[in-house]
Amino acid sequence: MLGETRLYWKTLEIAFELGDLMEGLLDHPVFMPGLAKAAEDAQGGKGEPPTAEWVGPVIEFLAANLPGSRESGWQHHFVTAFQIACEALVAMGQADETIDGAVPRENPELPAILPRCDDVAVAVIFLAAENGLITFLPSEDIGPQQPLGAENESLHQPPGYEKWAAYASPGVASLLRMLGLLDGNEWTAASEAIFWRDNPVEWRIDFTKDSRFLDAVNDACEQMPARIREEVERLALVTDEDIAVYMTGDSEQDEGASKEWVLRMPPKTHEEVRATIHWIRRYDFDALFYKSWRIDEGWLTEDEAKRALEIFNDALAIAMRKAVAARMYPHWPHLAE
């Protein structure tokens, strides 16, 4: 037995959910601990929770809470939480990406290098919030006698920090414990940056004045790798050739543009084209932070960045992009907008 819900065959290194076995679903093992351990060893022990503890439950949670199913595939409907959940399933070797979601692999297998645990945690929270499985409580709504919702668990910071209150389904609370975000029903120190990235509007978090964020701004500016600096400068400069290419509609020549944006915002004059390209490339600047920067590590190496999920609409990454752009590139004010 692994916990209370899974059966484990040691010689096969395969674990199954009891519920799946009872329904006769024998073709989708939750995870293979041996492969999870190998992936954990390959990642060099970066202080993350043990992979074998969370990877199987995370896969099952994502698969069960996305629109669609293992039989029909999953659709993201261009909803951020669903898109990131699909991306996570692909990164964990369970599916192949499609234009509107992900299709399950016939023979899913964990990759040698798994995605970052913190990124996976953000994906779980996004999906749980989208499906109403975790609810963030505004501080003014919290009272000592507030009743729990049916079958929900009350999550909070230690006494004196009630503003970080939430309700979550038992399944989500259990998963957050596996991911190192909860100790019992209290948020851990590791959860802080995760919630900066999600930034629930109910909690009214202003992390941009936090000393940890301000120190990270200094580090990001002082230690920006040459490859990142070169890419930023490429994104910042809009040449006459860029404008001419964009006006012809042949936007594939510009790596930062796509025909989808052309159709959405048809430009007319040179200045309108320039403004549109600035807008698109500002998104590409954000993407550098989505994939190549984390607050606890600063700029990731190219190898480390391969583990990162591109969690777009990451509030922390966007705030850092704005702060770095304002300090390093005041002559290009559009980068900080």
C-alpha positions as CSV (number, residue, x, y, z in Angstrom):
1,M,0.0,0.0,0.0
2,L,1.1,3.6,-0.7
3,G,-1.0,5.8,1.6
4,E,-4.6,4.9,1.7
5,T,-5.6,5.0,-1.9
6,R,-2.9,3.2,-4.0
7,L,-1.7,-0.3,-4.4
8,Y,2.0,-0.8,-5.3
9,W,3.6,-3.8,-7.1
10,K,7.2,-3.7,-6.1
11,T,8.6,-6.0,-8.8
12,L,6.8,-4.0,-11.5
13,E,7.4,-0.6,-9.8
14,I,3.8,0.4,-10.7
15,A,1.2,2.0,-8.6
16,F,-2.6,2.1,-9.2
17,E,-5.4,4.1,-7.7
18,L,-7.8,1.8,-5.9
19,G,-10.7,3.6,-7.5
20,D,-9.4,2.9,-11.0
21,L,-8.9,-0.8,-10.1
22,M,-12.5,-1.0,-8.8
23,E,-13.7,0.4,-12.1
24,G,-11.5,-2.0,-14.1
25,L,-9.1,0.7,-15.4
26,L,-5.9,-1.2,-15.6
27,D,-4.2,0.5,-18.5
28,H,-3.3,3.8,-16.8
29,P,-0.8,3.4,-14.0
30,V,-0.7,6.5,-11.7
31,F,3.1,6.5,-11.8
32,M,6.2,4.3,-11.8
33,P,8.2,5.1,-8.6
34,G,11.5,3.8,-10.1
35,L,11.2,6.3,-13.0
36,A,10.2,9.1,-10.6
37,K,13.2,8.4,-8.4
38,A,15.5,8.3,-11.5
39,A,14.1,11.7,-12.6
40,E,14.6,13.1,-9.1
41,D,18.2,11.9,-9.0
42,A,18.8,13.4,-12.5
43,Q,17.6,16.8,-11.2
44,G,20.3,16.8,-8.6
45,G,18.2,17.3,-5.5
46,K,17.3,20.9,-5.6
47,G,15.5,20.9,-2.3
48,E,12.2,20.0,-3.9
49,P,9.7,17.6,-2.3
50,P,10.4,13.9,-3.3
51,T,9.2,13.4,-6.8
52,A,7.7,10.0,-6.2
53,E,5.4,11.5,-3.6
54,W,3.7,14.1,-5.8
55,V,4.1,13.2,-9.5
56,G,1.5,10.5,-9.7
57,P,-1.2,12.4,-7.7
58,V,-0.5,15.5,-9.7
59,I,-1.0,13.7,-13.0
60,E,-4.2,12.2,-11.9
61,F,-5.5,15.6,-10.6
62,L,-4.7,17.4,-13.8
63,A,-6.2,14.6,-15.9
64,A,-9.4,14.4,-13.9
65,N,-10.0,18.2,-13.7
66,L,-9.4,19.3,-17.3
67,P,-12.3,19.5,-19.7
68,G,-12.3,16.1,-21.5
69,S,-10.9,12.7,-20.5
70,R,-8.2,10.2,-21.1
71,E,-10.4,8.6,-23.8
72,S,-11.3,11.8,-25.7
73,G,-8.3,14.0,-24.9
74,W,-8.3,17.3,-23.0
75,Q,-9.4,20.7,-24.3
76,H,-8.1,24.0,-22.8
77,H,-10.7,26.3,-24.5
78,F,-7.9,28.9,-24.3
79,V,-8.5,29.3,-20.6
80,T,-5.2,30.0,-18.8
81,A,-5.5,27.4,-16.1
82,F,-6.5,24.7,-18.6
83,Q,-3.7,25.6,-21.0
84,I,-1.1,25.4,-18.3
85,A,-2.5,22.1,-17.0
86,C,-2.3,20.7,-20.5
87,E,1.3,22.0,-20.7
88,A,2.1,20.2,-17.5
89,L,0.7,16.9,-18.6
90,V,2.8,17.1,-21.8
91,A,5.9,18.0,-19.7
92,M,5.3,14.9,-17.6
93,G,5.2,12.6,-20.6
94,Q,1.4,11.9,-20.3
95,A,0.2,13.6,-23.5
96,D,1.1,15.3,-26.7
97,E,0.3,18.9,-27.3
98,T,-2.4,19.9,-29.8
99,I,-3.5,23.4,-30.9
100,D,-6.6,23.3,-28.6
101,G,-5.3,21.0,-25.8
102,A,-3.6,17.7,-25.4
103,V,-4.1,14.1,-26.4
104,P,-3.1,11.2,-24.1
105,R,-0.2,9.1,-25.2
106,E,-0.9,5.4,-25.7
107,N,2.2,4.6,-23.6
108,P,2.7,7.4,-21.2
109,E,6.1,7.5,-19.6
110,L,7.8,9.9,-17.2
111,P,10.6,11.8,-18.9
112,A,14.1,11.7,-17.5
113,I,13.8,15.3,-16.5
114,L,10.5,16.4,-14.9
115,P,9.2,19.9,-14.8
116,R,10.0,22.1,-11.7
117,C,8.0,21.3,-8.6
118,D,7.2,25.0,-8.0
119,D,5.8,25.4,-11.5
120,V,3.7,22.2,-11.1
121,A,2.4,23.7,-7.8
122,V,1.3,26.9,-9.7
123,A,-0.4,24.8,-12.3
124,V,-2.3,22.8,-9.6
125,I,-3.4,26.0,-7.9
126,F,-4.5,27.7,-11.1
127,L,-6.6,24.6,-12.1
128,A,-8.0,24.1,-8.6
129,A,-9.1,27.8,-8.4
130,E,-10.6,27.6,-11.9
131,N,-12.7,24.6,-10.9
132,G,-13.7,26.0,-7.5
133,L,-11.7,23.4,-5.6
134,I,-9.9,26.1,-3.7
135,T,-11.5,29.4,-2.6
136,F,-9.4,32.4,-1.4
137,L,-11.1,34.5,1.3
138,P,-10.9,38.3,1.5
139,S,-9.6,39.3,5.0
140,E,-12.8,41.3,5.8
141,D,-14.8,38.1,5.3
142,I,-12.9,36.1,7.8
143,G,-14.3,35.6,11.3
144,P,-13.4,33.3,14.2
145,Q,-16.8,31.5,14.0
146,Q,-16.9,31.2,10.2
147,P,-18.2,27.7,9.4
148,L,-16.4,25.4,7.0
149,G,-17.9,24.6,3.7
150,A,-19.2,21.1,3.2
151,E,-16.2,18.7,3.1
152,N,-13.7,21.6,2.7
153,E,-10.6,22.2,4.7
154,S,-9.7,25.6,6.2
155,L,-6.2,26.7,5.2
156,H,-4.4,29.7,6.6
157,Q,-1.1,31.2,7.7
158,P,0.0,30.8,11.3
159,P,-2.0,32.9,13.9
160,G,-1.8,36.6,13.1
161,Y,-1.8,36.1,9.3
162,E,-5.5,35.4,8.7
163,K,-5.5,37.3,5.5
164,W,-4.0,34.2,3.8
165,A,-7.1,32.2,4.4
166,A,-8.7,29.7,1.9
167,Y,-11.0,26.8,1.7
168,A,-9.9,23.7,-0.3
169,S,-11.3,20.3,-1.1
170,P,-9.5,17.5,0.9
171,G,-8.0,16.2,-2.3
172,V,-6.4,19.6,-3.2
173,A,-5.2,20.2,0.4
174,S,-3.6,16.8,0.3
175,L,-1.9,17.5,-3.0
176,L,-0.6,20.9,-1.7
177,R,0.9,19.1,1.3
178,M,2.8,16.7,-1.1
179,L,4.1,19.7,-3.0
180,G,5.4,21.3,0.2
181,L,3.0,24.2,0.3
182,L,1.1,23.1,3.4
183,D,2.2,21.9,6.8
184,G,-1.0,20.5,8.3
185,N,-3.4,23.3,7.4
186,E,-0.9,26.2,7.6
187,W,1.0,27.6,4.6
188,T,4.7,26.9,4.5
189,A,7.4,29.5,3.7
190,A,7.8,27.8,0.3
191,S,4.1,28.8,-0.5
192,E,4.8,32.5,-0.4
193,A,6.4,32.9,-3.9
194,I,3.9,30.4,-5.3
195,F,1.0,32.7,-4.3
196,W,2.9,35.8,-5.5
197,R,2.8,34.1,-8.9
198,D,-1.0,33.4,-8.7
199,N,-1.7,36.6,-6.8
200,P,-5.3,35.9,-5.8
201,V,-7.2,39.2,-6.0
202,E,-9.0,38.4,-2.7
203,W,-5.8,38.5,-0.8
204,R,-4.6,41.9,-2.1
205,I,-1.0,41.0,-2.1
206,D,1.5,43.7,-2.9
207,F,4.8,41.8,-3.1
208,T,6.5,44.6,-5.0
209,K,7.4,46.4,-1.8
210,D,8.7,43.2,-0.1
211,S,12.4,43.2,0.5
212,R,12.7,39.8,-1.1
213,F,11.3,41.1,-4.3
214,L,13.4,44.3,-4.2
215,D,16.6,42.2,-3.7
216,A,15.5,40.0,-6.6
217,V,15.2,43.1,-8.8
218,N,18.8,44.0,-8.0
219,D,20.0,40.5,-8.7
220,A,18.1,40.2,-12.0
221,C,19.6,43.5,-13.2
222,E,23.2,42.9,-12.0
223,Q,23.4,39.3,-13.1
224,M,21.5,39.3,-16.4
225,P,23.1,36.8,-18.7
226,A,24.5,38.0,-22.1
227,R,22.0,35.8,-24.0
228,I,19.1,37.4,-22.1
229,R,20.4,40.9,-22.6
230,E,20.8,40.2,-26.4
231,E,17.3,38.9,-26.6
232,V,15.9,41.9,-24.7
233,E,17.7,44.3,-27.1
234,R,16.4,42.4,-30.1
235,L,12.8,42.7,-28.7
236,A,13.2,46.4,-27.9
237,L,14.4,47.6,-31.3
238,V,11.8,47.9,-34.0
239,T,13.4,48.5,-37.4
240,D,11.8,49.8,-40.6
241,E,12.2,46.3,-42.0
242,D,10.2,44.9,-39.1
243,I,7.4,47.4,-39.9
244,A,7.5,46.6,-43.6
245,V,7.3,42.8,-42.9
246,Y,4.5,43.3,-40.5
247,M,2.5,45.5,-42.9
248,T,2.6,42.8,-45.6
249,G,1.1,40.3,-43.1
250,D,4.1,38.0,-43.4
251,S,4.6,38.1,-39.7
252,E,6.2,34.7,-39.4
253,Q,9.5,36.4,-40.3
254,D,9.3,38.1,-36.9
255,E,9.8,35.4,-34.2
256,G,7.9,37.6,-31.7
257,A,4.8,38.0,-33.8
258,S,2.0,35.7,-35.0
259,K,-0.8,35.9,-37.6
260,E,-3.3,35.6,-34.8
261,W,-2.2,39.0,-33.4
262,V,-2.3,40.5,-36.9
263,L,-5.9,39.4,-37.4
264,R,-6.8,40.7,-33.9
265,M,-5.2,44.1,-34.3
266,P,-5.0,45.0,-38.0
267,P,-2.5,48.0,-38.3
268,K,-2.7,50.8,-40.7
269,T,-0.1,53.5,-40.2
270,H,3.6,53.0,-39.5
271,E,3.1,54.3,-35.9
272,E,0.2,51.9,-35.4
273,V,2.4,49.0,-36.6
274,R,5.2,50.1,-34.3
275,A,2.9,50.2,-31.3
276,T,1.4,46.8,-32.2
277,I,4.9,45.2,-32.5
278,H,5.9,46.8,-29.1
279,W,2.8,45.2,-27.6
280,I,3.6,41.8,-29.0
281,R,7.3,41.9,-28.0
282,R,6.4,43.0,-24.5
283,Y,4.6,39.7,-24.2
284,D,7.8,38.0,-25.5
285,F,9.8,39.9,-22.9
286,D,7.4,38.4,-20.3
287,A,8.0,35.0,-21.8
288,L,11.8,35.4,-21.0
289,F,10.9,35.6,-17.3
290,Y,8.3,32.9,-17.5
291,K,10.9,30.4,-18.8
292,S,14.2,31.7,-17.6
293,W,13.8,33.4,-14.2
294,R,12.7,32.3,-10.7
295,I,12.8,34.4,-7.6
296,D,14.7,31.9,-5.5
297,E,17.3,31.3,-8.2
298,G,17.4,34.3,-10.4
299,W,18.3,33.7,-14.0
300,L,18.2,30.0,-14.9
301,T,20.8,28.4,-17.0
302,E,19.7,27.1,-20.4
303,D,19.6,23.6,-19.1
304,E,17.6,24.6,-16.0
305,A,15.2,26.6,-18.2
306,K,14.2,23.4,-20.0
307,R,12.5,22.2,-16.8
308,A,10.4,25.4,-16.5
309,L,6.8,25.5,-17.5
310,E,5.8,28.7,-19.4
311,I,3.2,29.9,-16.9
312,F,1.9,32.9,-18.7
313,N,0.0,35.5,-16.7
314,D,2.5,34.8,-13.9
315,A,2.0,37.9,-11.8
316,L,5.4,37.7,-10.2
317,A,7.2,37.3,-13.5
318,I,5.4,40.2,-15.1
319,A,6.1,42.5,-12.1
320,M,9.8,41.6,-12.3
321,R,9.8,42.3,-16.0
322,K,8.4,45.7,-15.4
323,A,10.8,46.5,-12.6
324,V,13.9,45.3,-14.5
325,A,12.8,47.1,-17.7
326,A,12.2,50.4,-15.8
327,R,15.7,50.2,-14.2
328,M,17.8,48.9,-17.1
329,Y,16.0,50.3,-20.1
330,P,14.5,53.7,-19.2
331,H,15.3,54.8,-22.8
332,W,12.8,52.2,-23.9
333,P,9.8,53.0,-21.7
334,H,7.4,50.7,-23.6
335,L,9.3,47.6,-22.1
336,A,8.1,48.6,-18.7
337,E,4.4,49.1,-19.5
